[in-house]
Amino acid sequence: MTQTIDLNDLLTNEDAARLLGIKPTTLEMWRYLGKGPPFLKLGDVPQSPVRYLRSAVMAWLAERSYRNTSEATAAMRVAPVKVAPGAIPGPWTNGKRNVNQSGGASE
């Protein structure tokens, strides 16, 4: 069974982020962590463009509709995503400074 996709329903990362009211980089991080709305990869290489179906983004939003904060808090009680050390670059891995175990910096 094939699904027909309306090309007008496709959103870029920036369009989807705007629709969600978040920064495009937040949406990129969610993809990396396996969170956020489902997306389409238009190719077989890492640099291939990413698109979102507007209908999938709207459905994902609808799944996050709560009547009160207790209900939302209970839904958020899931196992945290574990990220391997060094998987997300930070200021501590910029190649300019290394912080030693005692807290001092070395060049």
PLY file of the C-alpha trace (Angstrom):
ply
format ascii 1.0
element vertex 107
property float x
property float y
property float z
element edge 106
property int vertex1
property int vertex2
end_header
0.00 0.00 0.00
1.47 3.35 -0.98
0.71 6.63 0.69
0.26 9.78 -1.33
1.99 12.80 0.18
0.87 16.30 -0.72
4.09 18.24 -1.32
2.38 21.33 0.08
2.19 19.43 3.40
6.00 19.20 3.66
7.74 21.56 6.07
11.42 22.38 6.35
13.12 22.20 9.75
12.72 25.99 10.06
9.03 25.89 9.07
8.26 23.10 11.55
10.17 24.89 14.33
8.24 28.10 13.61
4.95 26.18 13.74
5.96 24.68 17.11
7.25 28.00 18.45
10.76 26.68 19.09
14.22 27.29 17.67
15.30 25.19 14.67
18.29 23.95 16.67
15.92 22.59 19.34
14.15 20.56 16.67
17.52 19.27 15.41
18.47 18.17 18.94
15.11 16.46 19.38
15.78 14.47 16.18
19.19 13.47 17.51
17.65 12.34 20.83
14.71 10.56 19.18
12.18 13.06 20.51
9.81 15.39 18.72
7.53 14.84 15.76
8.35 12.18 13.14
10.34 13.40 10.16
11.22 12.36 6.62
14.78 12.00 5.37
14.98 12.80 1.65
18.01 10.71 0.76
20.44 8.11 2.02
23.32 10.26 3.24
23.63 12.23 6.49
23.48 15.53 4.58
20.14 14.68 2.94
17.39 17.20 3.63
14.86 16.63 6.40
11.18 17.44 6.03
8.18 17.20 8.33
4.60 16.46 7.33
2.43 19.28 8.66
-0.24 16.70 9.54
2.31 14.65 11.55
3.47 17.74 13.44
-0.12 18.65 14.26
-0.88 15.07 15.39
2.25 15.09 17.57
1.05 18.34 19.17
-2.41 16.90 19.77
-0.83 13.97 21.64
0.60 16.51 24.09
-2.68 18.07 25.08
-3.41 17.91 28.83
-6.21 19.12 31.09
-4.02 19.91 34.10
-0.40 19.99 35.24
-0.67 16.73 37.20
-1.70 14.90 34.04
1.19 16.47 32.12
3.69 15.67 34.89
2.58 12.02 35.00
3.00 11.76 31.22
6.54 13.14 31.46
7.68 10.49 33.94
9.62 8.37 31.51
13.15 7.03 31.60
15.64 9.76 30.70
17.50 9.46 27.43
21.09 8.41 28.06
23.69 10.16 25.97
27.21 8.80 25.73
29.89 11.04 27.25
31.30 13.31 24.59
28.35 12.74 22.24
27.23 16.34 22.54
30.11 18.79 22.12
30.36 21.51 24.71
32.74 24.24 25.73
34.82 21.60 27.51
35.71 19.97 24.16
36.46 23.00 22.02
40.15 22.13 21.67
41.33 25.32 23.37
41.25 24.39 27.04
41.11 21.18 29.00
39.88 21.15 32.56
41.82 18.77 34.78
40.28 16.71 37.59
41.17 19.28 40.26
39.12 21.93 38.46
42.05 23.95 37.15
42.54 24.69 33.50
45.49 23.67 31.41
46.34 24.89 27.92
0 1
1 2
2 3
3 4
4 5
5 6
6 7
7 8
8 9
9 10
10 11
11 12
12 13
13 14
14 15
15 16
16 17
17 18
18 19
19 20
20 21
21 22
22 23
23 24
24 25
25 26
26 27
27 28
28 29
29 30
30 31
31 32
32 33
33 34
34 35
35 36
36 37
37 38
38 39
39 40
40 41
41 42
42 43
43 44
44 45
45 46
46 47
47 48
48 49
49 50
50 51
51 52
52 53
53 54
54 55
55 56
56 57
57 58
58 59
59 60
60 61
61 62
62 63
63 64
64 65
65 66
66 67
67 68
68 69
69 70
70 71
71 72
72 73
73 74
74 75
75 76
76 77
77 78
78 79
79 80
80 81
81 82
82 83
83 84
84 85
85 86
86 87
87 88
88 89
89 90
90 91
91 92
92 93
93 94
94 95
95 96
96 97
97 98
98 99
99 100
100 101
101 102
102 103
103 104
104 105
105 106
